[in-house]
Amino acid sequence: MKKPASEIIRKAALKILVKFPKGLSLADLKFKTEEELKASIPPDGQGHGKYRSSLWDLEKRYPEFIIKDNSGRAAKFVPTDKLQEEAVNIKVPVYAPTAREVFEEEKRASRSTPYMDYLAFKSKVMEVIDLVERLELGHFNIRAIGGTNDLEEIKNITKAMIYLEGLSNLKYTMQHVHKDKWY
């Protein structure tokens, strides 16, 4: 399962704080976390601020690991003894952007481009449809829905059936996507 960028940033920040037992200010922690993750998650800048929004309330999200020291000029995030002990067990997940993040980033990067590459979109949609057809996910036993008392399971199976029906309809619509036109 893909992990959101905010979770990856927070876990990386916890690993960084272990190296600074006297603590770091939010600005220093943000800078060091950006340096650590700059290859996978772009640094904060115009229009986006993932690092700042992920780190500002770190002590509330991980009260067992972080103490916010407000004495002095700037508040510091100070690691607790428990964080020092359990730092080895904290794993920073590999960042894989969600489809929405990729879309937003491409939209932000290509504001001058007035069109979407529909053939690439068609290709991806057809890959998903082919996967669904190969796995034969569309074959549900309707009687099985009535045999369960779990309302959440009934709801999920019904949603899946609706989505799969929509995918099969979409497959035939996507056949009309050509390089020059979108019908």
BAFIRO-231054 format. One record per residue (C-alpha): x, y, z; residue number from 1. Coordinates in steps of 0.1 Angstrom, whole numbers, padded with zeros to 4 digits. Layout:
SITE     x     y     z seq
SITE     X     Y     Z NUM
...
END
This chain:
SITE     x     y     z seq
SITE  0000  0000  0000   1
SITE  0012  0035 -0008   2
SITE  0022  0056  0021   3
SITE  0013  0094  0020   4
SITE  0043  0118  0018   5
SITE  0033  0132  0053   6
SITE  0038  0098  0070   7
SITE  0072  0093  0053   8
SITE  0083  0128  0063   9
SITE  0073  0123  0099  10
SITE  0091  0089  0102  11
SITE  0122  0104  0086  12
SITE  0120  0133  0111  13
SITE  0118  0109  0140  14
SITE  0150  0091  0128  15
SITE  0167  0125  0124  16
SITE  0157  0137  0159  17
SITE  0174  0106  0174  18
SITE  0208  0121  0163  19
SITE  0200  0154  0182  20
SITE  0192  0145  0218  21
SITE  0191  0182  0228  22
SITE  0164  0188  0201  23
SITE  0158  0208  0170  24
SITE  0137  0237  0161  25
SITE  0109  0232  0135  26
SITE  0129  0251  0109  27
SITE  0161  0230  0115  28
SITE  0141  0198  0115  29
SITE  0123  0208  0083  30
SITE  0156  0216  0066  31
SITE  0173  0183  0077  32
SITE  0142  0163  0066  33
SITE  0141  0180  0033  34
SITE  0178  0172  0028  35
SITE  0172  0136  0037  36
SITE  0142  0131  0014  37
SITE  0150  0156 -0014  38
SITE  0155  0128 -0040  39
SITE  0120  0115 -0036  40
SITE  0099  0143 -0022  41
SITE  0105  0178 -0035  42
SITE  0114  0205 -0009  43
SITE  0088  0230  0001  44
SITE  0084  0259 -0022  45
SITE  0058  0280 -0041  46
SITE  0024  0263 -0040  47
SITE  0033  0233 -0018  48
SITE  0045  0228  0017  49
SITE  0044  0191  0026  50
SITE  0073  0193  0050  51
SITE  0060  0222  0072  52
SITE  0025  0209  0073  53
SITE  0037  0174  0082  54
SITE  0060  0184  0110  55
SITE  0044  0214  0128  56
SITE  0024  0191  0152  57
SITE  0049  0162  0155  58
SITE  0047  0162  0193  59
SITE  0009  0158  0192  60
SITE  0012  0129  0167  61
SITE  0039  0111  0186  62
SITE  0036  0122  0223  63
SITE  0055  0091  0234  64
SITE  0085  0100  0212  65
SITE  0086  0138  0212  66
SITE  0085  0166  0238  67
SITE  0081  0202  0226  68
SITE  0103  0224  0247  69
SITE  0090  0260  0246  70
SITE  0116  0275  0269  71
SITE  0140  0299  0251  72
SITE  0135  0319  0219  73
SITE  0123  0291  0197  74
SITE  0104  0259  0205  75
SITE  0124  0227  0200  76
SITE  0113  0191  0193  77
SITE  0132  0170  0218  78
SITE  0133  0132  0215  79
SITE  0123  0112  0245  80
SITE  0142  0082  0259  81
SITE  0116  0059  0244  82
SITE  0124  0073  0209  83
SITE  0161  0068  0216  84
SITE  0154  0031  0225  85
SITE  0129  0024  0197  86
SITE  0146  0043  0168  87
SITE  0160  0011  0154  88
SITE  0125 -0002  0149  89
SITE  0112  0029  0131  90
SITE  0112  0022  0093  91
SITE  0109  0050  0068  92
SITE  0087  0037  0040  93
SITE  0098  0042  0004  94
SITE  0079  0071 -0011  95
SITE  0057  0062 -0041  96
SITE  0034  0091 -0050  97
SITE -0003  0085 -0052  98
SITE -0021  0089 -0085  99
SITE -0036  0122 -0072 100
SITE -0001  0135 -0062 101
SITE  0013  0126 -0097 102
SITE -0016  0143 -0114 103
SITE -0013  0175 -0092 104
SITE  0024  0176 -0098 105
SITE  0021  0172 -0135 106
SITE -0007  0198 -0136 107
SITE  0015  0222 -0117 108
SITE  0045  0215 -0139 109
SITE  0027  0218 -0172 110
SITE  0004  0248 -0168 111
SITE  0015  0259 -0202 112
SITE  0004  0226 -0218 113
SITE -0033  0230 -0226 114
SITE -0040  0193 -0233 115
SITE -0038  0159 -0217 116
SITE -0022  0130 -0234 117
SITE -0053  0109 -0239 118
SITE -0035  0080 -0255 119
SITE -0013  0076 -0225 120
SITE -0044  0078 -0203 121
SITE -0062  0052 -0225 122
SITE -0032  0029 -0223 123
SITE -0032  0030 -0184 124
SITE -0069  0025 -0182 125
SITE -0067 -0004 -0206 126
SITE -0040 -0020 -0185 127
SITE -0062 -0019 -0155 128
SITE -0092 -0033 -0174 129
SITE -0070 -0061 -0188 130
SITE -0058 -0069 -0152 131
SITE -0094 -0071 -0140 132
SITE -0104 -0093 -0168 133
SITE -0074 -0116 -0164 134
SITE -0081 -0120 -0127 135
SITE -0119 -0126 -0134 136
SITE -0129 -0102 -0107 137
SITE -0162 -0096 -0124 138
SITE -0177 -0129 -0114 139
SITE -0195 -0124 -0081 140
SITE -0221 -0147 -0067 141
SITE -0250 -0125 -0059 142
SITE -0264 -0151 -0035 143
SITE -0232 -0148 -0014 144
SITE -0241 -0112 -0005 145
SITE -0274 -0123  0010 146
SITE -0256 -0150  0030 147
SITE -0236 -0126  0051 148
SITE -0248 -0103  0080 149
SITE -0218 -0081  0077 150
SITE -0232 -0048  0063 151
SITE -0198 -0034  0055 152
SITE -0189 -0065  0034 153
SITE -0222 -0062  0016 154
SITE -0215 -0026  0009 155
SITE -0180 -0033 -0004 156
SITE -0191 -0061 -0026 157
SITE -0219 -0040 -0041 158
SITE -0194 -0011 -0047 159
SITE -0170 -0035 -0064 160
SITE -0197 -0048 -0087 161
SITE -0207 -0012 -0097 162
SITE -0170 -0003 -0103 163
SITE -0164 -0034 -0124 164
SITE -0195 -0027 -0144 165
SITE -0183  0008 -0150 166
SITE -0148 -0005 -0161 167
SITE -0164 -0028 -0187 168
SITE -0184  0001 -0201 169
SITE -0153  0023 -0201 170
SITE -0134 -0002 -0221 171
SITE -0157  0002 -0250 172
SITE -0158  0040 -0247 173
SITE -0120  0041 -0247 174
SITE -0118  0024 -0281 175
SITE -0130  0057 -0295 176
SITE -0099  0077 -0282 177
SITE -0077  0086 -0311 178
SITE -0046  0107 -0313 179
SITE -0063  0138 -0327 180
SITE -0098  0136 -0313 181
SITE -0116  0129 -0281 182
SITE -0152  0118 -0287 183
END
